[in-house]
Each structure stands twice: as C-alpha cells, then as structure tokens.
Amino acid sequence: LSQRHAYTDALLRPQSAAAPFYVKRAEAYIEAHYSEPLSLADIASYAGVSARSLQNGFQSFRGVTPMAFLRSVRLQHVNKALLAADPAVDTVTEIALACGFGHLGEFGALYKRTFGETPRQTLSKGIHR
C-alpha cells in the first residue's frame, strides 16, 4: 500500500460488510413466499430474529425495510407476469392478486411510480399480443 498502483483506490475504498445470515435468510423466504400474505413478524420468525433486529439489518445492509423489499419482489414478479400474459385472457387484477397484492389502488400507484407506466400498459405490451 505504500506504493501507488492500479488497485490502490480499490484497496483503500471502504468496504461494506456482508449482510448477516438472517437478512439473507429473510430475503430467501420472501422470494419463496412473495405471493402469500406475509407480515414482518412472519419474516422475522423465519429468520430467527426479532422484528426490530430484522428491520435494523435490512436498513443497515440493504437500505430498505423488509416490507419495502417484499413490495419490490412482488412488483418485479407482477411486471414479468404482465409481460408474459395474454391481454385477451389475463387481467391486471388476477396477476396482481396472484403476486400478493391485496389493495389494487395502492398497487396501481406503486406500479406506475416504479415502472413509469400503468400495469394495463405493460399488459398490452405482452408477448401474446
């Protein structure tokens, strides 16, 4: 480190710590069960920590809350499903409900804010036009 070289900046840059096992375990649980009604308590219980510890772990290592992570996972799945759906057969409501969204008005606003278009617009782009 006393001599400058091509890797000096990379070596001196602060490194973020790896996420704890319980954050990774919670993420895996969310990915596997995103379509189910999940609460913070459910996720924390599966991860083997308190809800507060899980909240703190996600904030520290992912920069979001566990529930925000869950919403993000659900939105990604809805987006993929809408793009793969047949607009003549499938509906936005069916797909949103199948991916775990219960409040459709909130879902629509969140989807538009995330993807810059309405779910119906995404559905109309589907591969089965």
Salt bridges, closest charged atoms under 4 A:
ASP9 OD1 - ARG4 NH2 3.21
GLU27 OE2 - ARG62 NE 2.50
GLU31 OE1 - HIS77 NE2 3.63
GLU36 OE2 - HIS33 ND1 2.94
GLU117 OE1 - LYS125 NZ 2.83
